[in-house]
Amino acid sequence: MPHQNPPRLERTGSHTRLIVENKPFLCIGGELHNSSASDRNYMTPIWAKMAASGVNTVIAPVSWEQVEPVEGQLDFSIVDGLVEDARSAGVRLVMIWFGAFKNAFSTYAPGWVRADRERFPRADRGAKPLKTPFSYPGSMPRPSLSVFSHDLFEADRTAYVALLKHLAKIDPDHTVIMVQVENEVGLLGAGRDHSALAEAAWNAQLPEKLITAVSESPNSFDQEFVRTLATHPESNLSWAERFGDDNPVAEETFMAWGFASFVGGLAAAGKEILPLPAYANAWIGPQRGQDLPGQYPSGGPTARMVPVWRAAAPAIDFLAPDIYVPNSEEVMRQYASDSNPLFIPEARFRAGDAFLAIGEFGGLGYNVFGVEEAREGNQFSTACSIITSLTPEIVDAQRDGRAFGFALDPDQESTSTELAGIEITVRNSRKLLEGMLLDAGVRVPPAPELLEETVAATHGPTPGDGRPFGMVLAINPNEFIVVGQGAQVDFHKPGYEVEVDAVRELVVTEAGLRKGRFLNGDERLEILSDKYISAVRVSLLVTAN
C-alpha cells in the first residue's frame, strides 16, 4: 500500500516549506563525517550525543560499495541500524546516497563497478588535464567514472531504487524525511569528459529540452551561452559545431546536462517507489583558487548551472550549496529563489549563518559538517534549540515576509529592514556600549572572549561565531520576537513615537521556550547578550506624534 502521509514540500505563493507529520519542519542539525555512519557500533555514543544536542536532523550517508559489494547481492543492514537508532534518539534523518559520484570522484562505487572498465568506462580528462584540488605529485589516482555511461546509470539506479524500496518497508514513521542523490557531482581536472561516450554526446545535437528552456527563460542562463545559441539557431547542430573547442561555459553546460540527467533520473525512479523530497548538493564554483570548470567540479549544480539542472532534472526538488567560503550570504542569495528554496546541507559551525539562511532567505534548513564533533553546549547547539522551538512562528513569518535574519560583518555597524510597518535597525551592541560608556567617562572593559562551551567543534580552528547575528520575527505590528547575540535592535515608525513597552526573556528548556524574566533597567541597554545566544519577546508602545 502507498506510504501514508510522507514528508513533502508545500508551496504557498512564493514560499516553500517542508511538512513532516502535517507540521512545518526546519532541518536544523548537521551532516556526519563521511565514514561515521558505516559502522553501527561507532555510531552508538554519537546518537546519545545527538539526542542531547538540540539538533532535530542528522544527515547520514549510505554508500553503494557497502550495500552492494557483489553485484545483485544487496545488504541494507546498515540502513536498518541508522533508521532504528535515529528514531530512538528522537531525530530525523536525511539520507545521502553515495553512489557513482561523491565529491567529483567515484570512490564509493563498488569494486565490481570500478574493475570493469569496458562496461563502466572512466572519464577522460584529455591531453591537458587541469590541476585538481586536494591532489599532489605522485598521489595515487582516484577513479572518475563517465557520467555518459548508460550501464553505469542502470546499475546505480537499480541499487538506489532498492534502497528506496527497503526504506518504504522499514520506515513507515518517516524517520527519513529527505534524500540527497549523490554528493557534489561534477568532473575535476577538465572542463568536460573526453571519453568515447562523452565525445559521442559532444558531437550529437543539443537536447531539445535545453534549447526550449533557454528560449523560455533566457535571462536565467549564462549570457555567453545564450548569445552563442542565438548566433547558431539551427536546431540540428551539435555541441561541437555550435561551440567549438576551449569554450569553458559550453563545456560546463554540457557536463551539467549529463550529470543532471543522471542524478535526476535516479531521483525520478526513487520517487516512483517512495516520494520523499530529493535534492542535489553543490561544490560551489567559481571560488578563490578555483576559477575554471574542472578546477571546481564541472557540471555540478553551481549557481551558474542551476537553470540547466532545473531543465534536465525536474525530479530534483531543489539544489543546495555546501558553504565553506567566507562570503556565505552572497552564496545564499545566489541559490535562494521562488523556484529553488534554500537548504544548506554542509557548512561551517557559524550560528549567524543559520539565522541568515532561515530568517533572511526563508531557508528549509541549515546543517553543519562533522556534527558529531561538536562540543556539549556549543553555540550552534543553542541556535538549534531556539530555532526548532520557534519553528511554527518562523515558518509562518517566512511565508508572510515577517522575518529578518542578520549577521553583521566586523566592519559593519548596522543593517535595517521593515517588518509589519515598523522600521527595524540592528546595530553592533558591543560598539554601542563602548560609545555610551566613553561618553559617560567610564573605562571600556575588554571585549569578552567566547566562552569555552560556545566553541563549536573539537577539530580545526572553529571558534564560536563572534559576529552580531540573529533574527527578528514580527508577531504583529506591536510585538516582535528577537533572537541572537551581540546585537541591539531599535524600532521606529515615521510620524509616530515608538518606545519599548515590555521585554520578556524567553528561556530554552527541554520542553521548548518558556517565558522568563521581565527585562528592564540596565538589561534594556543590551537585550541580546554579547556572551551567548538569547531570545526575548518585545512589546512596543506606538503613539502618534
C-alpha positions as CSV (number, residue, x, y, z in Angstrom):
1,M,0.0,0.0,0.0
2,P,1.2,3.6,-0.6
3,H,3.1,5.3,2.2
4,Q,0.7,7.3,4.4
5,N,1.4,11.0,4.7
6,P,5.0,11.1,3.6
7,P,7.2,14.2,4.2
8,R,6.5,16.7,1.4
9,L,7.3,20.2,0.2
10,E,4.3,22.5,0.3
11,R,4.2,25.7,-1.7
12,T,2.2,28.8,-0.7
13,G,2.7,31.7,-3.1
14,S,6.4,32.1,-3.4
15,H,7.2,30.3,-0.2
16,T,8.1,26.7,0.1
17,R,8.0,24.8,3.4
18,L,8.8,21.2,4.4
19,I,5.9,19.3,6.0
20,V,6.6,16.4,8.3
21,E,3.7,14.7,10.1
22,N,1.4,17.5,8.8
23,K,3.5,20.2,10.6
24,P,6.1,22.6,9.3
25,F,9.7,21.4,9.8
26,L,13.0,23.2,9.7
27,C,16.0,20.9,9.3
28,I,18.5,22.2,11.9
29,G,21.4,19.9,12.6
30,G,24.3,18.6,10.7
31,E,26.0,16.0,8.5
32,L,28.1,13.2,9.8
33,H,31.6,12.7,8.7
34,N,31.8,10.5,5.6
35,S,32.7,7.2,7.3
36,S,30.8,7.6,10.7
37,A,27.6,6.0,9.6
38,S,29.2,3.0,8.0
39,D,29.6,1.2,11.5
40,R,26.7,1.0,13.9
41,N,29.0,0.4,16.9
42,Y,30.9,3.6,16.1
43,M,27.7,5.5,16.0
44,T,26.3,4.2,19.3
45,P,27.7,7.0,21.5
46,I,27.1,9.6,18.8
47,W,23.3,9.0,18.8
48,A,23.2,9.7,22.6
49,K,25.1,12.9,21.9
50,M,22.8,13.9,19.1
51,A,19.7,13.3,21.3
52,A,21.0,15.9,23.8
53,S,22.5,18.4,21.4
54,G,19.5,20.4,20.3
55,V,19.6,19.3,16.7
56,N,16.5,17.8,15.1
57,T,18.1,16.4,11.9
58,V,21.1,14.3,11.1
59,I,22.3,13.9,7.5
60,A,23.9,10.5,7.1
61,P,25.4,8.8,4.1
62,V,24.7,5.3,2.8
63,S,27.3,4.0,0.3
64,W,26.8,1.9,-2.8
65,E,30.0,0.0,-2.1
66,Q,28.7,-1.1,1.4
67,V,25.2,-2.2,0.4
68,E,26.1,-4.0,-2.8
69,P,29.7,-5.3,-2.5
70,V,28.8,-8.1,-5.0
71,E,26.5,-7.3,-8.0
72,G,23.0,-8.3,-7.2
73,Q,23.6,-9.1,-3.6
74,L,22.2,-6.2,-1.5
75,D,22.6,-5.9,2.2
76,F,20.7,-3.0,3.9
77,S,21.5,-3.9,7.5
78,I,23.5,-0.7,8.0
79,V,20.3,1.2,6.8
80,D,18.2,-0.7,9.4
81,G,20.6,0.4,12.2
82,L,20.6,4.0,11.0
83,V,16.9,4.3,10.9
84,E,16.3,2.5,14.2
85,D,18.9,4.4,16.1
86,A,17.9,7.8,14.7
87,R,14.3,7.1,15.7
88,S,15.4,6.1,19.2
89,A,17.4,9.3,19.5
90,G,14.4,11.4,18.5
91,V,16.0,12.9,15.4
92,R,15.0,12.8,11.7
93,L,17.3,11.5,9.0
94,V,18.2,13.0,5.7
95,M,19.9,10.1,3.8
96,I,22.7,10.7,1.3
97,W,23.2,8.2,-1.5
98,F,26.9,7.9,-2.1
99,G,26.5,6.1,-5.4
100,A,28.6,6.5,-8.6
101,F,29.7,10.0,-7.7
102,K,31.0,11.6,-4.5
103,N,33.0,14.9,-4.5
104,A,33.6,14.6,-8.2
105,F,35.1,11.1,-7.9
106,S,33.8,7.5,-7.9
107,T,35.5,6.1,-4.8
108,Y,32.2,4.9,-3.3
109,A,31.2,2.9,-6.4
110,P,31.7,-0.9,-5.6
111,G,34.8,-2.7,-6.6
112,W,33.0,-4.7,-9.2
113,V,32.0,-1.5,-11.0
114,R,35.4,0.1,-10.8
115,A,37.1,-3.1,-12.0
116,D,35.1,-3.4,-15.2
117,R,36.4,-0.6,-17.3
118,E,34.8,-1.9,-20.5
119,R,31.3,-2.0,-19.0
120,F,31.8,1.1,-16.9
121,P,34.3,3.4,-18.7
122,R,36.3,6.1,-16.9
123,A,36.1,9.8,-17.7
124,D,38.9,11.0,-19.8
125,R,40.4,14.5,-19.0
126,G,42.0,14.9,-22.4
127,A,45.6,15.8,-23.3
128,K,45.9,18.8,-21.0
129,P,44.3,18.0,-17.6
130,L,43.9,20.7,-15.0
131,K,45.5,20.6,-11.6
132,T,42.7,19.5,-9.2
133,P,42.2,20.5,-5.6
134,F,43.4,18.1,-2.8
135,S,46.0,16.4,-5.0
136,Y,49.8,16.2,-5.1
137,P,52.6,14.9,-7.3
138,G,52.9,11.2,-7.0
139,S,49.5,10.7,-5.4
140,M,47.5,7.5,-6.3
141,P,44.7,8.0,-8.8
142,R,41.2,8.4,-7.7
143,P,38.6,6.9,-10.1
144,S,36.2,9.1,-12.1
145,L,33.6,7.1,-14.0
146,S,32.0,8.6,-17.1
147,V,28.6,10.0,-16.4
148,F,27.6,9.3,-20.0
149,S,27.7,5.5,-19.4
150,H,24.2,4.1,-19.6
151,D,25.3,0.9,-18.0
152,L,26.6,2.9,-15.0
153,F,23.3,4.7,-14.8
154,E,21.3,1.4,-14.8
155,A,23.5,-0.2,-12.2
156,D,23.4,2.9,-9.9
157,R,19.6,3.3,-10.4
158,T,19.0,-0.4,-9.6
159,A,20.8,-0.1,-6.3
160,Y,19.2,3.3,-5.4
161,V,15.7,2.0,-6.2
162,A,16.4,-1.0,-4.0
163,L,17.4,1.4,-1.2
164,L,14.1,3.3,-1.5
165,K,12.1,0.1,-1.6
166,H,13.8,-1.0,1.6
167,L,13.1,2.3,3.3
168,A,9.5,2.1,2.3
169,K,9.3,-1.2,4.0
170,I,11.2,-0.4,7.3
171,D,10.3,3.2,7.9
172,P,6.5,3.7,8.0
173,D,7.0,6.5,10.6
174,H,9.2,8.5,8.1
175,T,12.3,8.9,10.2
176,V,13.9,9.6,6.9
177,I,12.4,12.8,5.6
178,M,14.5,13.6,2.5
179,V,17.1,12.1,0.2
180,Q,20.3,13.6,-1.2
181,V,21.1,11.9,-4.5
182,E,24.9,11.5,-5.0
183,N,27.3,14.1,-3.5
184,E,28.9,17.2,-5.0
185,V,28.9,15.7,-8.5
186,G,30.9,17.0,-11.5
187,L,34.2,16.4,-13.2
188,L,37.5,17.6,-11.8
189,G,40.6,18.0,-13.9
190,A,39.0,19.1,-17.2
191,G,36.1,21.2,-18.4
192,R,34.5,18.2,-20.0
193,D,34.8,14.4,-20.3
194,H,36.7,13.3,-23.5
195,S,35.9,9.6,-23.2
196,A,34.4,7.9,-26.3
197,L,30.9,8.0,-24.8
198,A,31.3,11.7,-23.9
199,E,32.7,12.5,-27.4
200,A,29.6,10.9,-29.0
201,A,27.4,13.1,-26.8
202,W,29.5,16.2,-27.6
203,N,29.1,15.5,-31.3
204,A,25.3,15.0,-31.0
205,Q,22.6,17.6,-31.2
206,L,21.9,19.8,-28.2
207,P,18.9,18.4,-26.2
208,E,15.7,20.0,-27.4
209,K,14.6,20.4,-23.8
210,L,17.7,22.6,-23.1
211,I,17.1,24.8,-26.2
212,T,13.4,25.2,-25.2
213,A,14.3,26.1,-21.6
214,V,16.8,28.8,-22.8
215,S,14.2,30.3,-25.2
216,E,11.6,30.4,-22.5
217,S,13.8,32.0,-19.8
218,P,16.9,33.4,-21.5
219,N,17.8,35.7,-18.6
220,S,18.3,32.9,-16.2
221,F,21.0,31.2,-18.2
222,D,24.6,32.2,-18.7
223,Q,24.5,35.1,-21.2
224,E,27.5,33.9,-23.2
225,F,25.8,30.6,-23.7
226,V,22.6,32.3,-24.7
227,R,24.3,34.6,-27.3
228,T,26.1,31.6,-28.9
229,L,22.8,29.8,-29.2
230,A,21.2,32.8,-30.8
231,T,24.1,33.1,-33.3
232,H,23.5,29.5,-34.4
233,P,19.8,29.0,-34.2
234,E,19.8,25.8,-36.3
235,S,18.4,23.0,-34.1
236,N,20.3,20.2,-35.7
237,L,23.8,21.5,-34.7
238,S,25.9,19.5,-32.3
239,W,27.7,20.9,-29.2
240,A,31.0,20.7,-31.1
241,E,29.6,22.6,-34.1
242,R,28.0,25.3,-32.0
243,F,30.8,26.0,-29.5
244,G,34.0,24.5,-30.9
245,D,36.9,23.7,-28.6
246,D,38.0,25.5,-25.4
247,N,34.7,27.1,-24.5
248,P,34.5,26.8,-20.7
249,V,30.9,27.8,-20.4
250,A,29.7,25.4,-23.1
251,E,31.8,22.6,-21.6
252,E,30.4,23.2,-18.1
253,T,26.8,23.3,-19.5
254,F,27.4,20.1,-21.5
255,M,28.6,18.3,-18.3
256,A,25.8,19.9,-16.3
257,W,23.2,18.4,-18.6
258,G,25.0,15.0,-18.3
259,F,25.2,15.0,-14.5
260,A,21.7,16.5,-14.0
261,S,20.2,13.9,-16.3
262,F,21.9,11.1,-14.4
263,V,21.1,12.4,-10.9
264,G,17.6,13.4,-11.9
265,G,16.9,10.0,-13.4
266,L,17.8,8.3,-10.1
267,A,15.6,10.8,-8.2
268,A,12.6,10.1,-10.5
269,A,13.0,6.4,-10.2
270,G,13.2,6.6,-6.5
271,K,10.1,8.8,-6.2
272,E,8.1,6.1,-8.0
273,I,8.8,3.9,-5.0
274,L,8.9,6.4,-2.1
275,P,8.0,10.0,-2.9
276,L,10.4,11.7,-0.5
277,P,11.7,15.2,-1.4
278,A,15.0,14.8,-3.2
279,Y,17.8,17.3,-3.8
280,A,21.4,17.6,-5.1
281,N,24.2,19.4,-3.4
282,A,26.8,21.6,-4.9
283,W,30.6,22.1,-4.5
284,I,30.3,25.8,-5.3
285,G,32.3,27.5,-8.0
286,P,33.9,29.6,-9.2
287,Q,35.6,30.4,-5.9
288,R,39.1,31.5,-4.8
289,G,41.7,29.4,-6.4
290,Q,39.1,27.5,-8.5
291,D,38.3,29.8,-11.3
292,L,37.6,27.4,-14.2
293,P,35.2,24.5,-14.5
294,G,37.4,21.5,-13.8
295,Q,39.2,23.3,-11.0
296,Y,35.8,23.0,-9.3
297,P,33.6,20.1,-10.4
298,S,32.5,20.9,-14.0
299,G,28.8,20.1,-14.4
300,G,27.8,20.2,-10.8
301,P,24.8,22.3,-9.7
302,T,26.8,25.6,-9.3
303,A,24.9,28.8,-9.2
304,R,25.5,29.4,-12.9
305,M,24.3,25.9,-13.8
306,V,21.1,26.0,-11.7
307,P,18.8,26.6,-14.7
308,V,20.4,23.8,-16.7
309,W,19.8,21.4,-13.8
310,R,16.2,22.6,-13.4
311,A,15.6,21.8,-17.1
312,A,17.3,18.4,-17.1
313,A,16.2,17.1,-13.7
314,P,12.7,18.1,-12.8
315,A,12.5,15.3,-10.2
316,I,15.2,17.1,-8.1
317,D,13.2,19.4,-5.8
318,F,16.0,21.9,-5.1
319,L,19.7,22.5,-5.5
320,A,21.6,23.0,-2.3
321,P,25.0,24.7,-1.9
322,D,27.7,23.4,0.5
323,I,29.2,26.6,2.1
324,Y,32.7,26.7,3.4
325,V,33.6,30.1,1.9
326,P,33.5,33.3,3.9
327,N,31.0,35.1,1.6
328,S,28.2,32.9,2.8
329,E,25.5,35.5,2.4
330,E,26.4,36.0,-1.3
331,V,26.1,32.3,-1.9
332,M,22.8,32.0,-0.2
333,R,21.5,34.9,-2.3
334,Q,22.6,33.1,-5.5
335,Y,20.6,29.9,-4.6
336,A,17.5,31.2,-2.8
337,S,14.7,31.9,-5.2
338,D,11.0,31.3,-5.7
339,S,11.7,28.1,-7.7
340,N,14.6,26.9,-5.5
341,P,14.1,27.1,-1.8
342,L,17.4,27.5,0.2
343,F,18.7,24.5,2.0
344,I,22.3,24.2,3.4
345,P,23.4,20.6,3.8
346,E,27.0,21.2,4.7
347,A,28.6,24.3,6.2
348,R,31.0,25.5,8.9
349,F,29.9,25.9,12.5
350,R,28.6,29.5,12.1
351,A,25.5,30.2,14.1
352,G,25.0,33.5,12.5
353,D,24.7,31.8,9.1
354,A,21.9,29.6,10.4
355,F,19.9,32.7,11.3
356,L,20.7,34.3,7.9
357,A,19.6,31.2,6.0
358,I,16.4,30.7,8.0
359,G,15.4,34.3,8.7
360,E,16.7,36.3,5.7
361,F,16.4,33.7,2.9
362,G,13.4,31.6,4.1
363,G,15.5,28.5,4.2
364,L,14.3,25.0,4.8
365,G,17.3,24.2,7.0
366,Y,21.0,24.7,7.9
367,N,23.4,21.9,8.7
368,V,27.0,21.9,9.8
369,F,29.5,19.3,8.7
370,G,31.0,17.0,11.3
371,V,28.1,17.5,13.6
372,E,29.2,14.6,15.8
373,E,32.4,16.5,16.8
374,A,30.5,19.5,18.3
375,R,31.2,20.1,22.0
376,E,28.4,19.9,24.5
377,G,26.6,23.2,25.0
378,N,28.3,24.8,21.9
379,Q,26.9,28.0,20.4
380,F,25.4,26.3,17.3
381,S,23.6,23.8,19.6
382,T,21.9,26.7,21.3
383,A,20.9,28.2,18.0
384,C,19.4,24.8,17.0
385,S,17.3,24.6,20.2
386,I,15.9,28.1,19.7
387,I,15.2,27.7,16.0
388,T,13.4,24.4,16.5
389,S,11.4,25.8,19.4
390,L,10.2,28.7,17.2
391,T,9.6,26.6,14.1
392,P,5.8,27.4,13.8
393,E,6.4,31.2,14.3
394,I,9.4,31.2,11.9
395,V,7.8,29.3,9.1
396,D,4.6,31.5,9.1
397,A,6.8,34.6,9.3
398,Q,8.8,33.3,6.3
399,R,5.6,32.9,4.3
400,D,4.3,36.3,5.2
401,G,7.5,38.3,4.8
402,R,7.7,39.0,8.6
403,A,11.1,37.5,9.2
404,F,14.5,39.2,9.1
405,G,17.8,37.4,9.6
406,F,21.2,39.2,10.0
407,A,24.9,38.7,10.6
408,L,26.9,41.9,10.8
409,D,30.5,41.8,9.3
410,P,33.2,43.1,11.6
411,D,33.3,46.5,9.9
412,Q,29.5,46.7,9.6
413,E,27.9,49.0,12.2
414,S,24.3,48.3,11.3
415,T,21.7,46.9,9.0
416,S,18.0,47.7,8.7
417,T,14.7,46.5,7.3
418,E,10.9,47.0,7.6
419,L,8.5,44.4,9.1
420,A,4.8,44.9,9.7
421,G,5.1,48.6,9.0
422,I,7.9,49.1,11.6
423,E,11.4,50.2,10.7
424,I,13.9,48.0,12.4
425,T,17.6,48.8,12.8
426,V,20.1,46.3,14.1
427,R,23.4,47.5,15.5
428,N,26.6,46.0,17.0
429,S,25.8,46.2,20.7
430,R,29.4,46.0,21.8
431,K,30.3,49.1,19.8
432,L,27.3,50.9,21.0
433,L,28.0,50.1,24.6
434,E,31.7,51.2,24.2
435,G,30.5,54.5,22.8
436,M,28.0,55.1,25.6
437,L,30.5,54.2,28.3
438,L,33.1,56.5,26.9
439,D,30.5,59.3,26.7
440,A,29.8,58.8,30.4
441,G,33.6,58.8,31.2
442,V,33.6,55.1,32.1
443,R,36.6,53.0,31.1
444,V,35.7,50.5,28.5
445,P,36.2,46.9,29.7
446,P,37.9,44.4,27.3
447,A,35.8,42.5,24.9
448,P,34.7,39.2,26.4
449,E,36.3,36.1,25.0
450,L,33.9,33.4,23.6
451,L,33.2,31.0,26.4
452,E,34.8,27.6,26.1
453,E,31.3,26.0,25.8
454,T,30.5,28.2,22.8
455,V,33.4,26.7,20.8
456,A,31.8,24.7,18.0
457,A,33.9,21.6,17.4
458,T,36.9,19.7,18.6
459,H,38.7,19.7,15.2
460,G,40.4,22.6,13.5
461,P,40.1,26.3,14.5
462,T,36.3,26.5,14.8
463,P,35.5,29.2,17.4
464,G,32.0,30.3,18.1
465,D,30.6,33.0,15.7
466,G,31.7,36.3,17.1
467,R,29.6,38.5,14.8
468,P,26.5,40.2,15.9
469,F,23.8,37.9,14.5
470,G,20.2,36.9,14.9
471,M,16.7,37.1,13.7
472,V,13.6,39.3,14.2
473,L,10.1,37.9,13.8
474,A,7.1,40.3,13.6
475,I,4.3,38.6,15.5
476,N,2.0,41.6,15.0
477,P,2.7,45.4,14.4
478,N,3.4,45.9,18.1
479,E,5.1,42.7,19.1
480,F,8.3,41.0,18.0
481,I,10.5,38.0,18.9
482,V,14.2,38.9,18.8
483,V,16.8,36.1,18.9
484,G,20.6,36.3,18.6
485,Q,23.8,37.5,20.1
486,G,25.7,40.8,20.3
487,A,23.1,42.9,18.6
488,Q,20.9,45.9,19.7
489,V,17.6,46.3,17.9
490,D,15.7,49.6,17.6
491,F,12.2,50.1,16.3
492,H,10.8,53.2,14.6
493,K,7.8,54.3,12.6
494,P,7.6,57.6,10.7
495,G,5.0,60.0,12.2
496,Y,4.8,58.0,15.4
497,E,6.7,57.8,18.7
498,V,7.8,54.2,19.4
499,E,9.1,53.1,22.7
500,V,9.6,49.7,24.3
501,D,6.6,48.8,26.4
502,A,7.9,45.4,27.7
503,V,10.7,42.9,27.2
504,R,10.2,39.3,28.3
505,E,13.0,36.9,28.3
506,L,12.5,33.5,26.5
507,V,14.3,30.6,28.1
508,V,15.3,27.4,26.3
509,T,14.1,24.2,28.2
510,E,13.7,20.6,27.2
511,A,10.1,21.3,26.5
512,G,10.8,24.3,24.3
513,L,10.9,28.0,25.1
514,R,9.3,29.3,28.2
515,K,8.7,32.8,29.5
516,G,11.4,34.1,31.8
517,R,12.3,37.4,33.5
518,F,10.8,40.8,32.7
519,L,13.8,42.7,31.4
520,N,14.1,46.4,32.3
521,G,16.6,48.8,33.8
522,D,20.2,48.0,32.9
523,E,19.2,44.9,31.0
524,R,17.4,47.1,28.4
525,L,20.8,48.5,27.3
526,E,21.6,45.1,25.9
527,I,18.5,43.0,25.3
528,L,20.6,40.4,23.5
529,S,23.7,39.2,25.3
530,D,27.1,39.6,23.7
531,K,28.3,36.4,25.5
532,Y,25.7,33.9,24.4
533,I,22.6,33.5,22.2
534,S,19.4,34.7,23.9
535,A,15.8,35.3,22.9
536,V,13.2,37.9,24.0
537,R,9.7,39.0,23.2
538,V,9.5,42.8,22.7
539,S,6.2,44.7,23.0
540,L,6.1,48.2,21.6
541,L,4.0,51.3,22.6
542,V,3.3,53.2,19.5
543,T,1.6,56.6,19.7
544,A,1.0,59.4,17.1
545,N,3.3,62.4,17.4
